[in-house]
Amino acid sequence: MSGELVTVFGGSGFIGKAVVQHLAKAGYRVRVAVRHPNNALHVKPLGDLGQVQISQANLRNRSSVEAAVFGADYVINLVGILYESGAQTFDKVHHKGAELIAKVSADASVKKFIHLSAIGADLESTSKYARSKAAGEVSILKAYPKATIVRPSIVFGPDDLFFNKFAGLAKLFRVMPVICGKTKMQPVYVGDVAAAIGSIIGRLDTQGKTYELGGPKVFTFRALLEMVNSVTELNATMISIPIHLAYFQAFFFGMFPNPMVTIDQLKLLEHDNVVGSGKTFSDLGITPTPTEAIVPNYLMHYKPSGQFKGAN
Ligand SMILES: NC(=O)c1ccc[n+]([C@@H]2O[C@H](COP(=O)([O-])OP(=O)(O)OC[C@H]3O[C@@H](n4cnc5c(N)ncnc54)[C@H](OP(=O)(O)O)[C@@H]3O)[C@@H](O)[C@H]2O)c1
């Protein structure tokens, strides 16, 4: 048990829960910093009694960020959004908010700052999400040059928004929309992302480096949808949707809260999402878990007959 304190911004989210659990198991004290502490109570049992605390913080409010970082040995930023809503814009969250945490962490002399970005982060991208992620990386490295940037491909696990979304669609409508079916993806297990972050905290040679994380296998988007169809036994009809029609539909979806798909997400979907030639899991001594080994376990409840078909 190191007893050192790690502040995890966004620790109540999908990746956050896995990271908090991993750090607690490794003996760190964890402070989860989120806007809505009441919605984050599920993180408390991820550690021993009192090991995981919750702190109210909003990346758009400097004093709350300072309070969350106060006394921390390490800071991890896992805050991100998939679409813009009200004051939660890509620029405010991925760029200015991330920069603020880096500046506050530098002023507080924290030992290490780790930031979750995404494969495809690019200042020249047509996607606002990808541009804001890249702008965040640039500003972070200016404020805290030794920061470690982690860029995952699509992250999967029991609560993911990727496989569950398509399995849910298939179960409800018995159809599976295929947009940009040839786009390549390298899904990475959430437990492996958490292990990578745990490894980065413990190693000095990770300072100032960027790691791209993907699973052991590259799939096309269509192949991933076929996997969903196969493991759920839903036999949904795969319908190819031309990209211009998808943009038209996304325009209308984008008008609703919690949109199923946005124009910006389609722009991302037009590009491959795979690990480049830089640093990755092998540099951290981690062997990533195959997608096929995990996904069937948590999609089984989408089966028409439920998860117990064939059980005695
Ligand atoms: N999931 C993926 O497949 C994937 C792939 C590549 C990269 N990433 C990146 O990985 C990071 C984590 O993703 P995730 O899927 O775990 O996200 P998530 O489940 O949506 O969690 C987001 C977290 O951020 C907090 N948050 C949101 N706005 C905030 C704000 N203004 N101030 C403070 N906290 C705020 C949320 O809690 P409150 O709402 O209570 O504040 C929540 O704890 C993101 O940066 C994302 O872009 C994810």
The ligand as an ORCA input file, in Angstrom:
! r2SCAN-3c Opt
* xyz 0 1
  N     -15.105      5.430    -24.057
  C     -14.332      5.372    -25.138
  O     -14.512      4.499    -26.028
  C     -13.194      6.358    -25.311
  C     -12.341      6.214    -26.421
  C     -11.286      7.122    -26.571
  C     -11.095      8.136    -25.651
  N     -11.938      8.260    -24.589
  C     -11.709      9.361    -23.641
  O     -11.563      8.813    -22.335
  C     -12.090      9.725    -21.358
  C     -13.097      9.003    -20.461
  O     -14.176      8.530    -21.266
  P     -15.461      7.788    -20.646
  O     -16.049      6.980    -21.751
  O     -15.095      7.158    -19.358
  O     -16.431      9.041    -20.358
  P     -17.775      9.081    -19.461
  O     -18.206      7.732    -19.066
  O     -18.741      9.947    -20.205
  O     -17.312      9.837    -18.133
  C     -17.063     11.221    -18.134
  C     -16.726     11.664    -16.712
  O     -16.414     13.064    -16.742
  C     -17.167     13.746    -15.726
  N     -17.388     15.114    -16.242
  C     -18.055     15.487    -17.367
  N     -17.993     16.831    -17.522
  C     -17.267     17.317    -16.482
  C     -16.847     18.612    -16.093
  N     -17.178     19.705    -16.793
  N     -16.083     18.741    -14.968
  C     -15.750     17.643    -14.215
  N     -16.116     16.391    -14.540
  C     -16.876     16.222    -15.658
  C     -18.429     12.909    -15.567
  O     -19.043     13.051    -14.280
  P     -20.106     14.244    -13.992
  O     -21.066     14.224    -15.132
  O     -20.721     13.926    -12.647
  O     -19.297     15.485    -13.926
  C     -17.845     11.494    -15.703
  O     -17.268     11.112    -14.459
  C     -12.674     10.901    -22.150
  O     -11.737     11.929    -22.235
  C     -12.904     10.308    -23.536
  O     -12.858     11.289    -24.559
  C     -12.992      7.392    -24.389
*
